[in-house]
Amino acid sequence: MKKWISSKHLLVRFAGLYLMGLIIFTAAWFLSFYLFSEGVMRDTSLASKLAGSDISADAGREMIRIFVVNLLMGSFIIGFNYSFRINNLPLGYLIPPIWFLLYGLILGSNSFTFAMDERIGPSLAVLQRSGLYELAAYTLMAVSTYNISRFEIKALFKTNPEKIHNPVRFNTQQYLGLAVAVLILFASNFREALMLINQ
């Protein structure tokens, strides 16, 4: 798996990290659907705290609010990538798998701020929701900024951080990856806003 997520090709890195996330998400969804009580994880995520519990009456305004919150969340990934890489992997790579885990736990236990009428068990019905698309955007942000770290720990718990002196060089793939990530995030947030307004 490390070979995939550290590949020179952006799409290979994306496929590797997203596949890892989907495996984590599916396991967490099964676990929470069958073992967790409903609503047990409500308002435990940073995104839900930032978004608040009020829904705007206007879909456009609601979409902008959600989009701004999600852009802020995406900036954490880029900021973590900028700080360190460990064993040649940027620190921001840790964030999408953790969010896949949380999304699976929240979905399975119906712990959304605005709960669904009933829990949905593990099925393809999840593709009708915006979560996996948002996570695809976050994953794409992570793999598009994989080479921006300023410090490196070559062996965890064995070596001290060293400053990376090579200048950051973005290629066309990376710029395109970031642009597509923002577009995916925008579209999924618009869908989410419509779902919230219409429920």
C-alpha positions as CSV (number, residue, x, y, z in Angstrom):
1,M,0.0,0.0,0.0
2,K,2.9,2.4,0.8
3,K,4.1,1.9,-2.8
4,W,0.8,3.2,-4.1
5,I,0.3,6.2,-1.8
6,S,3.9,7.4,-2.3
7,S,3.8,6.9,-6.1
8,K,5.1,9.6,-8.5
9,H,1.7,9.5,-10.2
10,L,-1.1,11.5,-8.6
11,L,-3.9,9.2,-9.6
12,V,-2.1,6.2,-8.2
13,R,-1.6,8.0,-4.9
14,F,-5.2,9.0,-4.9
15,A,-6.4,5.4,-5.6
16,G,-4.2,4.0,-2.9
17,L,-5.2,6.5,-0.2
18,Y,-8.9,6.4,-1.2
19,L,-9.1,2.6,-1.2
20,M,-7.5,2.5,2.2
21,G,-10.1,5.0,3.4
22,L,-13.0,3.0,1.9
23,I,-11.8,-0.1,3.7
24,I,-11.6,1.7,7.0
25,F,-15.0,3.4,6.4
26,T,-16.8,0.1,5.6
27,A,-15.4,-1.6,8.7
28,A,-16.4,1.4,10.9
29,W,-19.9,1.5,9.3
30,F,-20.5,-2.2,10.0
31,L,-19.3,-1.8,13.5
32,S,-21.3,1.2,14.4
33,F,-24.5,0.1,12.7
34,Y,-24.6,-3.3,14.5
35,L,-23.0,-2.3,17.9
36,F,-23.5,1.4,18.6
37,S,-26.7,3.0,19.9
38,E,-28.3,5.6,17.6
39,G,-27.0,9.1,18.0
40,V,-24.1,8.1,20.3
41,M,-21.5,10.2,18.4
42,R,-23.6,13.2,17.7
43,D,-21.7,16.5,17.6
44,T,-18.3,14.8,18.2
45,S,-16.6,16.0,15.0
46,L,-14.9,19.4,14.5
47,A,-16.8,20.0,11.3
48,S,-20.2,19.6,13.0
49,K,-19.1,22.1,15.7
50,L,-17.9,24.6,13.1
51,A,-21.1,24.2,11.0
52,G,-23.4,24.6,14.0
53,S,-27.0,23.4,14.3
54,D,-28.9,26.0,12.3
55,I,-30.1,25.5,8.7
56,S,-30.4,28.5,6.5
57,A,-33.8,28.9,4.6
58,D,-31.8,29.6,1.4
59,A,-30.0,26.7,-0.3
60,G,-27.3,29.0,-1.7
61,R,-26.5,30.5,1.7
62,E,-26.5,27.1,3.3
63,M,-24.2,25.7,0.6
64,I,-21.7,28.6,1.1
65,R,-21.7,28.0,4.8
66,I,-21.0,24.2,4.4
67,F,-18.4,24.9,1.7
68,V,-16.5,27.4,3.8
69,V,-16.4,24.9,6.7
70,N,-15.2,22.1,4.4
71,L,-12.5,24.3,2.8
72,L,-11.3,25.1,6.3
73,M,-11.2,21.4,7.1
74,G,-9.3,20.8,3.9
75,S,-6.8,23.4,4.9
76,F,-5.8,21.3,7.9
77,I,-4.7,18.5,5.5
78,I,-2.6,21.0,3.5
79,G,-1.2,22.5,6.7
80,F,-0.2,19.1,8.1
81,N,1.4,18.2,4.8
82,Y,3.3,21.4,4.9
83,S,4.7,20.7,8.4
84,F,6.3,17.3,8.4
85,R,6.8,14.1,6.5
86,I,7.7,10.9,8.3
87,N,9.3,7.9,6.6
88,N,8.8,9.8,3.3
89,L,5.0,10.2,3.9
90,P,3.5,13.7,4.6
91,L,1.7,14.1,7.9
92,G,-1.5,15.2,6.2
93,Y,-1.9,11.6,4.8
94,L,-3.0,10.7,8.3
95,I,-6.1,12.9,8.2
96,P,-8.3,11.4,5.5
97,P,-8.2,7.8,6.9
98,I,-9.2,9.2,10.3
99,W,-12.1,11.1,8.7
100,F,-13.1,7.9,6.8
101,L,-13.2,6.2,10.2
102,L,-15.3,8.9,11.8
103,Y,-17.7,9.1,8.9
104,G,-18.3,5.4,9.1
105,L,-19.0,5.5,12.8
106,I,-21.2,8.6,12.5
107,L,-23.2,7.2,9.5
108,G,-23.7,3.7,11.1
109,S,-25.0,5.2,14.3
110,N,-27.0,8.0,12.6
111,S,-25.1,10.6,14.7
112,F,-25.4,13.5,12.3
113,T,-26.3,16.9,13.6
114,F,-29.4,16.7,11.5
115,A,-30.2,13.0,11.9
116,M,-31.7,10.8,9.1
117,D,-35.2,9.5,9.6
118,E,-33.7,6.1,10.1
119,R,-30.3,4.5,10.1
120,I,-29.0,3.1,6.8
121,G,-27.2,-0.2,7.0
122,P,-24.1,-0.9,4.9
123,S,-25.2,-0.7,1.3
124,L,-24.7,1.3,-1.9
125,A,-27.3,3.8,-0.6
126,V,-24.4,5.7,0.8
127,L,-23.6,6.9,-2.7
128,Q,-26.7,9.1,-2.5
129,R,-25.1,11.1,0.3
130,S,-22.4,13.6,0.0
131,G,-19.9,12.2,2.6
132,L,-17.8,9.9,0.3
133,Y,-17.5,12.6,-2.3
134,E,-16.3,15.1,0.3
135,L,-13.8,12.5,1.5
136,A,-12.7,12.0,-2.1
137,A,-12.0,15.8,-2.3
138,Y,-10.0,15.7,1.0
139,T,-8.0,12.7,-0.3
140,L,-7.3,14.5,-3.5
141,M,-6.1,17.6,-1.6
142,A,-3.7,15.3,0.5
143,V,-2.2,13.6,-2.5
144,S,-1.9,16.8,-4.6
145,T,0.2,18.5,-1.9
146,Y,2.3,15.4,-0.9
147,N,5.6,17.2,-1.6
148,I,5.3,20.5,0.3
149,S,6.7,19.4,3.7
150,R,9.3,21.7,5.2
151,F,10.7,19.2,7.7
152,E,11.4,15.5,7.6
153,I,11.7,12.7,10.1
154,K,13.5,9.9,8.3
155,A,12.8,7.3,11.0
156,L,10.1,7.8,13.6
157,F,11.4,7.8,17.2
158,K,14.9,7.3,15.8
159,T,15.9,10.6,14.1
160,N,15.3,14.2,14.8
161,P,13.4,16.5,12.4
162,E,15.6,17.9,9.6
163,K,14.7,21.0,7.5
164,I,14.1,20.2,3.8
165,H,16.0,22.7,1.7
166,N,14.6,21.6,-1.7
167,P,12.2,24.3,-3.1
168,V,8.6,23.2,-3.5
169,R,7.8,22.4,-7.1
170,F,4.2,21.9,-8.1
171,N,3.5,20.3,-11.4
172,T,0.4,20.6,-13.6
173,Q,-1.0,17.4,-12.2
174,Q,-0.9,18.8,-8.7
175,Y,-2.6,22.1,-9.6
176,L,-5.2,20.2,-11.5
177,G,-5.7,17.8,-8.6
178,L,-6.3,20.7,-6.2
179,A,-8.7,22.4,-8.7
180,V,-10.7,19.2,-9.1
181,A,-10.8,18.6,-5.3
182,V,-12.3,22.1,-4.8
183,L,-14.9,21.4,-7.6
184,I,-15.8,18.0,-6.1
185,L,-16.1,19.6,-2.6
186,F,-18.3,22.4,-4.1
187,A,-20.7,20.0,-5.9
188,S,-21.0,17.7,-2.9
189,N,-21.6,20.6,-0.5
190,F,-24.3,21.9,-2.9
191,R,-26.0,18.5,-2.8
192,E,-25.7,18.4,1.0
193,A,-27.3,21.8,1.2
194,L,-30.3,20.8,-0.9
195,M,-30.7,17.6,1.2
196,L,-30.8,19.6,4.4
197,I,-33.2,22.2,3.0
198,N,-35.6,19.6,1.6
199,Q,-35.7,17.3,4.6
